[in-house]
Structure formats: C-alpha cells, structure tokens
C-alpha cells in the first residue's frame, strides 16, 4: 500500500519584520500609500560572509512594489483576494512602523487578463524602477511576462507561474502558490492512500489553461511512475464554461472510483452536481483552492480541495480577515488566496529588509534566495519559504473537506504532506 510522506518538522520561527503600507481601489489601475518610520537599519551579509547593516531611509524616500493581475476579468475574484491579502500585510507592517524606516508604496495595475496590457504595465514598472511585482494569477499572461523578468531585472512573485519557469529555479521568478506538479502529485498521492489495496480507476476533468496543461502532464508522469494510467481520456472544458454536463457524463461513463478535477469556484458546484446526477458517488479532489463558501455550496463531504494555505475564515488565519476589516475590505476576503497574498507580501518585506534602501531588482533577487524557511504564522504548512535551490514557497500541501453535510467550516483531512509519488 502506498503511504504519504508526512512531514513532522515544525516551522523554524523567524523574525517578522515590519514594512509599510500602500492602499488601492479595488479593480482600479493605480494605488499608492505611505507609512511612518521604523528602525533605520537591518542586517545583511556582505561578500565574504561578514554581517553588515542594510541602509535604511533618513527622509522621504520610499520602497515601491508593484501588483499586476486580472482584477475585473475571469480571474478577478482570485486576484482581488490576493490583492487584499497583500494590502493586509502592508497595513500590519505600516502600523508597526515600516521597513528600515522606509515607506512602501504599492502600485496596482489591472491587466484584465490581456497579455499585451500586462507587458505594457511591466514596462511601466521598469520605468518606475520597481524591484518586484506581485499578483500574476493567470498562467496565460505569466507565460509571456515571466520570461521578461530577467531582462528587466524585476522580480516576479507570481500565482499563475508556469511550471517550466520554476523547474529548475530561474533568477527573478518565484511562485507563491503550489505548482501544477505539486498539486498533481499531491492529489494522486491522496487518491492512492485513500484507495489502499483497491485497484485505482482514476478519471480527470479540468478547464483549459497553461497551468492545467502542466498539471495534466505531471499527473500522467506520476501515474506512469506507479504503473498506472487514467481510466479514460481526460475531459476538458473552457475556463469560462458554465455547463459541465458533457464532461461529467463522459467521466461517469468511465466508471471511476476516484476523480481528480480542476474547476473554479463558479464551476465546482455545477461539476459535482453533474457527476452525482450521473451516478458517480466516489471522492472528488479539486485543485485551484476552492473557497469555504464554495465548499458549503457544494455541501458534499466526499468533495476535497487541495490547499497550501489555511483560509482566513478558519482560526489559524483569522488575523488576515481582521486586518482586511480594518481596511474596510472584509467583504473582499472570500477565498484562501487572500492568505497567499498576505504571505507573498510578507516574503517581499522580509527581502526588502535584507536588501536595504535603495533595493534594485537584482539585489532583491539575491535577498529572496537568502531567506530560507519563513514563519508563516500558522497560515501554511511546514517548510514554507524560499531558497536558491527552490523558488517555490510551498513545500507541503493539504486536503480539506466538510466532515458532514451542513458543516460551516472545512477540516484538514489527514495532515500536511510533501507531494512525492
């Protein structure tokens, strides 16, 4: 019987450094903010291994970081959650006094899921000498903007990072959401553990995108390593599809005992209902971080979601919802991606502290790789962080579901684990 590689190591606590805050209007094209001064020095490591003091601000200087993502298009719901998470962290560190006495300004741009618009905004960030851009939820957009990062010397900390841009790690390119490979291997690992000695008959349905293509490729490779194959052809549908009946019918006809899926929050209730109506009663494991609200809408204890963070509706991450409430944006936090946004900003401000003022993209890239494991404050599993060897912040993943119909909160199914099948 196949067993999951469970990680028992606890996160090594690291000092969480204060940073500054910029605000933005939801869905708007620009945002900026100010902060108050904090301590004006931090420590970094110079060539030769000697600790030196990172330069802080003495006047009105400020760090500027960017955020480019789809705020009004098909990925707007996810992007706005991530943005509020970023703003929540910046508010927190702003209240604590800033990074090395420096303000931090947040420049927000809405690419509307259009590649050329995103490239234009990246050019603008280069002109503004922005060292890092967050956001980037769409793998379609990031497949084009990501390769420009090294040329422009702008660090990208992306959500929709294409696996080929982070395997192996490449300069300036980082991912704050689990990779397609991690999700595919983790989902399969969970399926095999649940099935035990039962012969696996696994089916797969998903929407079309560069990211789900990478998942599909990783899943097939993982199946082959285990001398397995899918029960039938994978079923695909457009990312904006609202009728999943044809795909669900084809999956049910394969007579599987386990279904892996990639459906959005809008699609999941429709897809699960369609599968159940066609006689499939087994487990369904979905990627793309389904929200707590969607889990309740599906209302099916045999529907599992893969996550790399703990949603802000749950106690471990409730502090992020509290910060969003102080910003007047609690209604914008309705997905666990808000937590990913918070953590991506946390890593950014820690890197800025190590970098010092002013901080170029090249210097920030080096600072990020020196961070190692980061205390995620209970909002992610063991091993969250980044290094020169891995530009994926996520090390461990988890499965969540409702224990019973009508439950108001999901629970962890098993434990956090490192995908490896």
N, C-alpha and C positions, 0 to 999 in steps of 0.2 A: 504494500500500500504506500502511496506517495504521501510524504509529510511536508508541511510548510517549514521553512527555515525561520523560526521565530527569533526575534531579537529581544534580549532581556536587558541590554545595556541601557542605562538611563542617560538622558542628555546631560552633557557637561555644562554647568551654568557658566555663562559668560556675561561680562558687564554689558548692560544695555545702555547705550549712550544716548543722551538727549539730542534731538535735532529740531529744526524749525518748521514752520507750517506755512503752506500757501493754500488758498481756497480756490474753488472753481464753481462755476454754474453748471448744473447737470446738463449734458448734451451740448454745452457751449464750445466755442473754438479757442478760448483763451482763459487763463487763470493765473493769478499771482497772489503772493501773500507775504507777510512779514513776520518777524519774531523778535523776541528780546534776547539779550546777550546772556551767554553762559560762560563757563570757563574757556580761556582763550588758548589753551594748549592741550595737546594729547600726545600719546607716544606712538612712534612708528619705528621701523627697523631700517637702518641705512645699510648700504653695501658694506659687507664685512661683518654684519650681524650685530652692530652696536645700536642700542636703543637711542633714538633721537626724539626731539619734541616736534610734533606736527604744528605747523604755523596756523594760528587762528586769525580772527578778524579783530581789528582795532577801531574800525569806524563803521561806515555804512555798507561795507562790502557784503556780498551775499552769495551763497551757493544757488545755482539754478539747476533743477532737474526737470525732465520732460515726461509727458504722458501722451502717447499716440495710440488710439484704438478706435474701434467702431462703437460710437455712443448712441446712434439712432437707427442703425441697420439691423440685420438679423442677429448680430452678436451684442446688440446694445444692452440687453439685460445683464449679460455676464460682465461686460466692460464697465458698466456703471457701478456694479457691485465692487469690482476690483478697484475702481477709482475711489469710491468712498472708503474702502479699506486703506488705501494709500493716504488719503486725507486724514483718516482717523489717527494713523500713526504720527503724521506730521503735527496734528493738534496735540497729541500726547507729549511729543518731544518739545514742541513750542512752549507748552505750559511749564515744562521742566527747564527751559532756558536756552536751548539751541545747541548747535554743533560747533564746538570750539569758538563760541561767541559769535558765530555767523548766522545770519538769517538764511532760510531756504525758500526759494521761490519755485512754485510748481507751474509749469507751462503746459496747458492741456490743449490737445488738438483732436478733433473728431475726423477720422479718415473715412467714415461711412462705408467701411469695408471695400474701399476702392484703392487699388494698388498705386495708381499714379498720384492720387491725392496724398497717400501715405508717404510716397517718395518725396513729394514736394515739401511736406511738413518736416521730413528728415533733413532736407536741405536747409530749411529754416532753422532747425535746431543746431546745425553745424555753424550757421552764421551767428547764432546766439552763444556759441561756444559751450553748449550744454554737454556735459560729460557722459550722461546716462539717460536713456529713455525707457520708461516702464510701459506696461499695457500690452499691446500687441497680441490680442486674443485670437485673431484669425490666422490660421496656418496658411491660407491662400495669400494673404498680404505679407506675412512674415517670411515666406519662401523667397520673396523678392527683396524686402528691406533688410533681412538678416545678413545676406552676403555683402551689403554695403557698409556694415558696421566697422569692419577693419579699415576700409578705405577712408571713411570719415572720422575714424577714431572716436566713435560714440558707442559706449557700452549699451547693449540691448539686454534687458531682463524681461523676457517675454513669457506669455502664457501659451500662445499657439506656436511655439517653436517646433519646426520640423526636425524629426529625429536626426536626420543626416547632418544637421548643423550643430548638434551637441554630442554626437557619437562619431569620432572621438571629440573631446572638448576642443573648441576653437576660440582664439582670442576674441574678446568683446561680446561673445554670445553666451547667454545664460538662460535657464528656464526655471520658473518658479512654480510650475505645475508638473505633476508627474508626466513622464514621457509616454509616448504611444507604446513603446516597448515595455516599460514598467507596467502599464495598465494591462496590456495583452497577456504578459507572463503572469501577472498577479491574478487576473481573472481566471486564467486556465488553472493556475495552482489551486485556487479556491475550489474550482469545479472538481478537480481530481480528488482533493481532500474530502469533499462532500460525498462524492460518488463511491469512494473507497474501493471495494472489490467489484463493484458493479461496472460492467462494460460501458465505457463512455460513448454516448451518441450526442455529440455537441453540435448545435447549429449556431449560426451567426447572422445577425441582421444589423445594418448600420446605414447612416446617411453618408453621402459622398463629400469628401474633402481631402486635402493633402494629409491632414493629421490622421483621419480614419483609414486612408490608404496605408500609412505607415503601421497603424495598429494591425490591419489585416495581414500585412507582410510578416510582422513579428509573430502574430498568432499562428500562422501557417508554419513558420520555422520552429516555434515551440512545440507544436503538435508533432512535427516530424521528428524532433529530438526524443519524443516519447512514443515513437512508433504509432502515431495516431493520425487521423485525418478527420475533417469535418463530415457530419452526417450527410451533407448535400451541399449544393452551391450556396455561397453566401448571398444574402438578399440585400440589395442596395436601393436607396431611395434618395431623392433630392433633399438638401439640407433644410429647405423651406416646406417640405411635404406636410400636409395635414391629413392625408388619407394613407394609413399604413396597412390597410386591409389586404391588398395583393401580396405584400411582403410577408405579412403574418400568416396568410393562407399557405404560402409556399413553405414557410418554416414548419407549420403544424403538419404538413404533408410529409415532412422528413422523419416524423415520429421520434423527436429527440428526447433525451432525458435531462438535458441541460441546455439553456440558451444563453449565449453571450450577445450583448447588444450595445449599440451606441445610438442613443436617442436623446434629443434635447428635452428640456423641461416641458415644453409645449407638446412634444411628441410622446413622451413616456406614458401618460395616462391612456392615450389612444392606442399605442402599440401593445401595452399589457392587456387592455380590454380585448383587443382584436385577437391576441393569442389565446386568451382564456375562452373566448367565444367559439374558437375553433378547436377546442378540446385539449390544448396543452395546459397541464396543471403543475409542471415542474418548476424548478428555480430559474430565475432570470437575473443575470448580473449585468449591470449597465455602467458604462463609463460616462464621463463628462459631468461628474459631480452634481447629481440631481439634488435639488434643494429639499429642505424639510417640508416646505409647503407642498411640493410635488409628491413626496413620499406619502403624505396624508391624502392627497388627491387620488393616488393610485390605490392606497389602502389595502395593500397585499403583503403579508409577512414573508412571502416567498419571492419578493422583488428586492434585490440587493443593489446597493450603489457602492462603487469604489471611490474612495476619497484619500487625499493626502493631507487634509486638514480637518479640524473639528469645527462644524458650523457655529456661527455666533449665537444661534438660538439655544445652544447647549452650554452648560455651566463653564466648561473649560475656556470658551472663547467669548463669553458674555461681555467681557470688558470692551471688546471691539464694538459691540452694539451700543454700549453705554457711551463710548466716545462719539459714535455717529449720532446719538441722540443729542449730545451737547452741540454738535454741528448743525442740528436741525434736520438731519438726513436719515433718521432711523427708518423711515419708510423705504429708503433706497437699499437697505441691507436685508435682502431676502434670499440670499444664496451663499453657500460656503465659500465661493470665490472671493467674497469680501475679506475673508481671513487670509487667503493667498495674497491679496493686495496689500494688506497690513504687513505681512511677513516680508514681501518683496521690498517694501519701503524701509522696514527695519534693517534688512541687509544693506540697503543703499546708504542709510545714515551711518551705520557702523563703518562702512567702507570710506565714507567721506571723512569720518573722524580719523581713520588711519592714514588717509591720504593727505589731509591738511588743506589749507586755503592758500592760493587757488588750487583747484584739482582738475587736471586735464583728463580726458577720456583714457589716455594711455596709463596715467598714474592710477586712475580709479580701477582699471582692469587689473593692475598688479595688486592693489589693495584688496579687491574682492577675493582673489585667489589665496590671499594670506589669512582669510577669516577663519577657515575651518568650520568646526561644528558650532552652531549658534543656538542659544537658548530660545526656543520658540514659545516659551511661556505657557506650555501645555496645549497650544493650539495645533501642534503637529506631532507626528510620531518620533521615535528615537532616531538620531542621526541626521536631523535637519541641518543643512549647511552647505558650504561650497568650498572647493579647493582647486588646486592646479590640476589634479587628477580627474575631477568631475565637476562639470558646470551645471549639473542638475542639483537643485536644492533638496529635492525629495530623495530620501533613501528608503524609507519604509512606507507602506500603504496599508489600507484597512478596508473592511467591508462593513456596511451599516444597513439596518433594516428595521421595520416595525416588528416588535415581538408578537403583537396581536392586532387584529383589526381595530381601528378606532383609537390607537395609541397616538398621543400628541407629540411624541419625540422618538427619534430613532435610537438604537443602541448598537454598540460595537459587536459584530459577530466574530467571536474569537479574540484575536489580538492583532496588533500591528505586526507586519512581517515584511521581509525583504524579498521581492519577487525573484525567483530563481528556479526555473523548471527546464 
